[in-house]
């Protein structure tokens, strides 16, 4: 949509707050990737400035993996307004010895922005950024990934509904009003 979507309201709540509320049931702290500090983030979260700005989501993942004391992070895009704690928990429970656990859609498309990544992905992410390769799909190619079928997830179309256009925003807003 060409602008920051984190403050756009769906169901009366900014998308960033919706994500934080869903994720804090499972994760502490909740890191918020921002272009630069200071940043206005929800209470109880930790703002992380991209260590290498301008690289897209891989830079946020890189910052989170660099900052975490745990063995993994759960990455979630702010423009997924219907994420659920149970789905995040399920991916985390399945990762096992893999570097990442990612949903694969029936059409073959992967969902790298609603996925769990172990700290072992940091080396590949760093190398990719150094080589100006910012595609999340390339990171998945460089790591040992467990792909979970969308059929294992309850209501994947709503869970993974992305808001990138005014029409998608309207649809998501209408859906939130019905829930």
N, C-alpha and C positions, 0 to 999 in steps of 0.2 A: 504494500500500500504506500510505500515510499516514506514512511515515518515510523517513529517508535510506537509500538502497539501495546506496550506494557500498561499504560494508563487507560486504554480503551475499556469501557465497562461492558460486561456481559452478565446479565442477571443481576444488575445493580452493583457489581463488584469489578474493580480493575482486573484485567487478565493476569497481571503479575501477582496480585493478592490471591486470586483463585488458585494459581499454581503453588504458591507458598503454602496456602492452607491445606492443599491436598498432599504435598510432599512432606510437610513437617510432621505428619503422623508417623512417618517411617525414618526420616533422616534428620540428624542434628550434627553440625549446623546445616542450614540451607544456605548455600552459596548463591549469590546473584552475580552473574557476569555483566560487567559494565565497561563501556569504552574508556572511561576515566573517572577518577575520584576527585572530589567527593560526589557521591551519588545518593539520591533519595530512594532508599529501599525500605521494605516493611520491617517493622520492629522484630527483633529476634533473628534477623538474617545477617549474613556477612557479605558485604560488597567486595568483589574481586575485580580489580582493573585488569583488562587484557594485558598480558605481558608483552605481546606483540600486537598492537592495534591494527585494525583494518584487514584481518584475515578471516573474519566470519566466525561461525560456531567453533571451528577447531581451536581458535585462540581462547575462547571461553573454557573449553574442555581442558586445554593445556594449562590455563591458570588454575582451574579447580584441582586437577591432578597434582600440580606443583604444590598447592596449598594444603591438601588434605593430609590428615594423620592416619586416616583409615586406608584400607587396601583398595577401595573402589569409590567411585562417585556415580550418582545417577544423573544423567543429563536430560534436561527437558526444555524444549523451546517454549517461550512465553506465549506464543500464538496457538497453543493447543488448549483451548478453554475447558475441555471436559476430561482432563486427566483424572485418574482414580488411584488412590493409595493401593488397592488390591492388585492392580496391574503392575505397578512399580515393584511391589513386594514379590510378585510372581517372577518377574524377570530377574530380580536379585537372587531368588531362591534357585534359579536354574543355571546360573553362570558357571558353577563348578570350577574346573581347571581352565576354562576359557579366559581369554583376555577381555571379551566383551559379550554381551547378550543383547541381541537386536531382533525386533519383529520384522518378519518378511511377509509382505502382502501377497495375496493370491496372484496378483499380476506381476510378481517378481520384484517390485519396488521394496526397498528397505526403509526403515524408520530410524535413522541414526540419531535423531533428536528427541527420542523417547527411548533411552537405552541405558544400560549400566556398563561402565568401563572400569577395568582394574588399572591400578597404578602402572602395571606393565605396559600399558599403551602410551605412557609418557614419552618413552624414547622414540617411538615411531612418530608421535605428534610433533615432537621437537624437530626431528629430521625433516618432516614434511614442511613445517613452517620455514625452516632454514632454506629449503629448496623451492619455496614459493608455490607449494602444492597444498591448496587449502580445501580440497574437496573431502568431505566426510567419507564418501564412498572409497576414496583412495586409502584413508586410514583403515577402513574395514578390510580392505584388500591386504594391508600390511600386518594385520593382527589375526590372532586365532579366535574367530568369532563363532558363537553358537547362535544360529538363526532359529527363531521361534516362529512357527506358523501363526498367522493372525487368527486361525481357527481355534487356537489354544486360549485366546483372550476373549472375554465376554464383551460383546458389542464394540468390535474394533473400529467400525466406521465412526461412531460418536467419539470414542476415546482419542482417535487420531485425527479428528476433524481439525483442519488447519484454517486459520483466518488470514488470508492474503489479499482478498479483494473486498470491496464494499458489499458485494452480493453475499460472499461467505460470512462477512460480519453480520449482515442482516439475518441470514439463515441461523447462525449460531445464537444470536440474540433471541430470535423467535423460539428456538429449541429450549433455551434456558428458561424462558417464560413458561413453557409447558411442563417443565420438570418440577 
